[in-house]
Amino acid sequence: MRRMLAGKRPVPPEKQQQMERRLKVMAKLKPVAYVAGTSGFLRYFGAQFGDDFVAFENLAYGNALYVMYEEWRTLSQKSRIELLRGSVDGFRRIEHREGWEDRLEALVEKYREGEADEE
């Protein structure tokens, strides 16, 4: 977690705890790597589950995570607002409501089974 926060504005302890909880959820799903967002997604950190599947989290807005597919490198350069204004092709937004962990797990399992996302 320290590496993800390096070079960024200080994060209050409660946000660090929230980040740790969310990282634990992602770690349980065994990502191949962790990535930091760029440009518009600079405040995001992500768990990469394959070449074309990354789940990005943002503690500043903490309301949702964004699962991005084939063009995740391009999509992750857009701001959250730009992303939501455009086409929903290439990503899914999962709000942090009850069951969000299960929804993320289901998408990861579907991806690993080679099935396309049809939400």
N, C-alpha and C positions, 0 to 999 in steps of 0.2 A: 504494500500500500504506500509506503514511503516514496518508492520510485514514481508512482503515479502522481503523487502530490508535489514532487520535486519541481521547483521553478514556477509553481502556481501560487496564487494568493493563499494566505493561511486559511485553514478550514477549522471552524469551531469544533470543539470536542463532540458535541451531539451529532454533527454531520459526519465526523470521522467514524463514530459508532454505527451510524446508518450505512455508511460506505462499507464498513467491515461486514455488517450483516448481509448486505447485497452481494459482496464479493464471495461470501461463504455459500450463498445460493448458487452463484455461478461456478464456484470451485467444485461443488458437489456434482456438477454436470461435466466435469473434466474437459475444460477448454484446451486447445492446443497452444494458445498464447494469450497474453493480455496486451491490449493496445491502448494508446492514448489518442483521443480525438484531435483533429487539426482544424484550422480555420473556424468555421461556424460551430463546430463541435469540439472546440478547444477545451471546454470545461467537462467534457465527457471522458469516461474511461470505458473500455470494452473488453469483452471476453470473446475471443475468436474460436469458433468451433469447426472451422474449415476454411478453405480458400475463399468461399463465397457465402459466409455466414458469420456475422458478428453481432453481438448484443451490446449496445451502448447504454450506459447509465449516466445521469447528470444529477449531481447533488444540489445544484443551485435551484433547479426547477423540480427536482425529485418526484414529480407526479407520474412519470412514465419512463419506460425504457424503450429503445428503438432497436428492433431486429432488422438488420440490413443484409441483403443478398448480393447477387452478382456484381453490382456497381457500388459496393459499399464504400470504396475509397473515394469515389466521386460524391456520393450522397453525404458522406461524413464531413465534407467540406462546406456543406450548406448550413445555414443557421436553422435552428429548430422551426422558426417561423417560415422560412423559405421551404423547408421540407414539407410542412403541413399545408402550405398554400398550393403546392404542386400536386402532381399525380401520386397516388399511393402505390404505384408500381415499384417494386424493389425493396419495400420495407413494410414492417408491421409495427404499430405502436401498441404497447401493452401498458395500460395504466396500473399503477400500484394500488390495486384494490384487492380485496380478499381473493385468493386463488391465483394471483399473478405468477407465483412461482411454478404452479402446476401448468399454467399456460405456456410459460417459457420452456419448461421441461418437455411438454408435448411437441413444441416446434422443433426443439433440438432432436428429439427422438425421430420425428418425421424426416428431418434433414438427414440424419444418419442412416435411415432406412432407404434413402434415395428418392423419397416422394417429394413432389413439388408442393409448395405452400398454396393452398386453395382457399384461404380465408376470404 
